[in-house]
Each structure stands twice: as C-alpha cells, then as structure tokens.
Amino acid sequence: PSTEQFENCLFEELMNFTAPQRIWVEDESLNIGRIFLPVPFYDLMKSSSLVLVEMDMKYRLDRLNRDYGQESLILLEETILKIQKRLGIENAHKAVSALHRGDIREAASIVLGYYDKSYEYDRIQKNRNLLCRIFSDDGDPVAIAAAILDQMDKL
C-alpha cells in the first residue's frame, strides 16, 4: 500500500483499542519496505519496553523461504543491494549469487546475520528496556503470545 493507505489502516486498527489496553507491535524501523510509519507512532514504539522473541534458525529460514520464495528475484536482489554497504560487498555478492541459484534459504541466512546484529546493536545503543526473552521452536504465534502473557504476570 501507499504510506497514506498504511497510515489509514493503522489508525483504523488503533481505534479498536481502549486506553488501558496494552498493544504489542513488532519492533520495526521507521520505514517498512516502501512505506513509512507515522513519526509519533514510531517515537512511542522506540521508547517502549521490549519483549525479545527468539526463534530456531531452521524455522526462521523455512518461514523466510516460504514468505519470499515466490517474490521476484529482481526485487529481492534490489533489496539486498540497497543494504550492500552495511551487509558488506562480499556478503551481498554471496546473497545475490544464492538468489540466482534459487537458494532463497542461503540468501536469507546471509541477510539475517546482518539484521540480527543490527537489531541487537540498536537495542543496546538505545538502551531499550528488555522486559523478557521468549524462545520459540516453531514460531507458533498463539504459543508465543501465551508465553509473553505468562512472563508479564511474573513481572
């Protein structure tokens, strides 16, 4: 969607909540692909505490392969090349080569190395409050939500 359409959809969703409700959102950068989060929402998100959900690497790669395996190779390559400087030229080349071989899992593994380090660096740099860590073998959202709520009850 356009940024404007995304903002409208986000607003509609947020209107479904009442003031005392806790809202959980995925920690994202200001832009998600080609769209931008509203700055006040982003600022609030970045000042909020974190729950770190960690998943088994095999599951993460399976999921990325499933989610991105049907995407245009040109679009995936462009995305990798946009972060080439931060990913490292050699890693970017390896990831693009993996794409051209049809090995989405290998390309995702290389890119995940960059993103995981980047997220951890950001969390430490900004001194974000970490409420708890949850580990999931399979990424089941219902089980993850239950584990988070269980941990919140203990705080």
Backbone torsions as a table, in degrees:
resi	resn	phi	psi	omega
1	PRO	NA	166.5	172.6
2	SER	-72.8	163.3	176.8
3	THR	-58.7	-41.9	-179.6
4	GLU	-61.8	-44.0	179.1
5	GLN	-65.2	-41.6	178.1
6	PHE	-60.7	-45.2	179.0
7	GLU	-60.7	-40.4	178.4
8	ASN	-64.1	-43.9	178.5
9	CYS	-64.6	-41.7	178.0
10	LEU	-61.7	-45.6	178.7
11	PHE	-58.8	-45.8	179.8
12	GLU	-60.2	-42.3	179.0
13	GLU	-65.1	-44.5	-178.5
14	LEU	-65.0	-28.8	179.3
15	MET	-68.2	-15.8	178.4
16	ASN	-78.1	-9.6	-177.8
17	PHE	-99.7	152.8	174.6
18	THR	-105.9	160.5	-171.6
19	ALA	-49.3	-45.9	-176.0
20	PRO	-79.2	-5.4	-178.6
21	GLN	-71.7	140.2	173.9
22	ARG	-84.8	136.3	179.7
23	ILE	-115.8	128.8	179.4
24	TRP	-105.7	128.8	177.3
25	VAL	-132.7	153.8	176.1
26	GLU	-72.4	137.2	178.7
27	ASP	-70.4	116.8	-177.1
28	GLU	-127.2	165.7	172.8
29	SER	-81.4	176.3	-178.7
30	LEU	-59.5	-34.3	177.3
31	ASN	-113.9	143.2	175.6
32	ILE	-120.0	101.7	-174.1
33	GLY	64.4	-119.8	-177.3
34	ARG	-98.4	0.9	-179.6
35	ILE	-108.6	159.8	-179.3
36	PHE	-120.5	139.4	174.0
37	LEU	-73.1	149.2	173.6
38	PRO	-61.1	134.4	-174.9
39	VAL	-57.1	-44.1	178.5
40	PRO	-60.7	-38.8	178.1
41	PHE	-65.6	-45.0	179.4
42	TYR	-61.3	-45.3	179.8
43	ASP	-61.1	-42.6	178.7
44	LEU	-65.0	-42.5	179.2
45	MET	-60.7	-43.7	-177.4
46	LYS	-72.0	-19.0	178.0
47	SER	-94.6	-2.1	-178.0
48	SER	-88.0	160.5	177.1
49	SER	-72.1	159.2	-176.6
50	LEU	-112.7	148.1	162.9
51	VAL	-116.1	120.1	-178.2
52	LEU	-93.5	117.7	177.9
53	VAL	-104.3	118.5	179.8
54	GLU	-109.7	140.2	-179.5
55	MET	-125.8	154.7	175.7
56	ASP	-56.2	135.1	-176.5
57	MET	-60.3	-39.4	179.2
58	LYS	-59.0	-45.4	179.5
59	TYR	-63.2	-43.7	-179.5
60	ARG	-59.5	-44.7	-179.3
61	LEU	-67.8	-39.0	175.8
62	ASP	-58.9	-44.6	-178.4
63	ARG	-65.6	-45.0	178.8
64	LEU	-64.3	-38.9	177.3
65	ASN	-61.9	-42.4	178.7
66	ARG	-66.9	-44.6	-174.6
67	ASP	-73.8	-35.5	-174.6
68	TYR	-109.8	-6.2	-176.2
69	GLY	-61.6	-24.2	-178.9
70	GLN	-98.0	-1.7	-179.3
71	GLU	-72.0	160.4	176.9
72	SER	-63.9	129.7	178.0
73	LEU	-60.9	-33.0	179.1
74	ILE	-64.6	-45.1	179.0
75	LEU	-63.9	-43.9	178.3
76	LEU	-62.9	-42.2	178.2
77	GLU	-63.2	-44.5	177.9
78	GLU	-58.5	-40.0	179.9
79	THR	-64.0	-43.2	178.3
80	ILE	-65.2	-42.5	-178.0
81	LEU	-67.2	-26.0	177.0
82	LYS	-65.2	-30.1	-179.5
83	ILE	-105.7	13.8	-175.6
84	GLN	-53.1	-42.9	-178.1
85	LYS	-61.6	-43.7	-178.8
86	ARG	-79.6	-32.1	179.2
87	LEU	-73.5	-29.7	-174.9
88	GLY	100.8	134.9	-175.3
89	ILE	-59.7	-43.0	-179.4
90	GLU	-64.0	-44.7	178.7
91	ASN	-65.2	-40.1	178.2
92	ALA	-61.3	-43.6	178.9
93	HIS	-61.8	-43.7	178.7
94	LYS	-62.7	-41.3	-179.5
95	ALA	-66.2	-43.7	179.3
96	VAL	-65.3	-41.0	177.0
97	SER	-60.5	-42.0	177.8
98	ALA	-61.3	-41.4	176.8
99	LEU	-57.4	-46.5	-177.4
100	HIS	-67.4	-23.3	174.9
101	ARG	-84.3	-4.8	-178.0
102	GLY	82.8	14.4	-177.6
103	ASP	-99.0	76.9	-178.8
104	ILE	-61.7	-38.0	-179.6
105	ARG	-59.0	-45.0	-179.9
106	GLU	-65.4	-43.9	178.2
107	ALA	-60.8	-44.1	179.6
108	ALA	-63.7	-39.3	179.1
109	SER	-60.6	-42.4	179.2
110	ILE	-65.5	-46.6	-178.1
111	VAL	-67.8	-37.2	178.0
112	LEU	-60.9	-36.4	177.2
113	GLY	-55.4	-43.8	177.9
114	TYR	-66.1	-50.8	-175.2
115	TYR	-64.0	-41.1	179.8
116	ASP	-61.2	-44.1	177.4
117	LYS	-64.8	-40.4	-179.3
118	SER	-63.9	-45.0	179.6
119	TYR	-64.0	-42.7	-179.6
120	GLU	-66.2	-41.6	177.6
121	TYR	-60.4	-45.5	179.9
122	ASP	-61.1	-43.6	-179.4
123	ARG	-62.5	-42.8	-178.8
124	ILE	-72.2	-45.2	-179.5
125	GLN	-58.2	-43.4	-175.2
126	LYS	-89.4	3.6	176.1
127	ASN	52.4	43.9	-179.7
128	ARG	-68.2	136.7	178.6
129	ASN	-72.0	121.8	179.8
130	LEU	-98.5	110.7	-179.5
131	LEU	-70.1	-46.4	-179.9
132	CYS	-168.0	168.7	174.5
133	ARG	-117.2	137.6	177.6
134	ILE	-123.4	132.9	175.4
135	PHE	-109.2	134.4	178.5
136	SER	-124.4	129.0	175.8
137	ASP	-70.2	-39.0	-169.7
138	ASP	-122.7	-2.1	178.2
139	GLY	77.4	16.0	179.8
140	ASP	-62.7	113.4	-174.5
141	PRO	-63.4	-32.5	179.4
142	VAL	-67.9	-44.7	179.1
143	ALA	-65.9	-38.2	178.6
144	ILE	-64.6	-45.9	179.2
145	ALA	-59.9	-42.7	179.1
146	ALA	-63.2	-41.1	179.4
147	ALA	-65.5	-39.2	178.0
148	ILE	-63.7	-48.1	-179.5
149	LEU	-62.0	-37.5	177.1
150	ASP	-62.6	-43.6	179.0
151	GLN	-66.5	-37.7	179.6
152	MET	-64.9	-34.2	177.5
153	ASP	-65.1	-27.2	-178.0
154	LYS	-84.6	-13.9	-178.8
155	LEU	-81.0	NA	NA
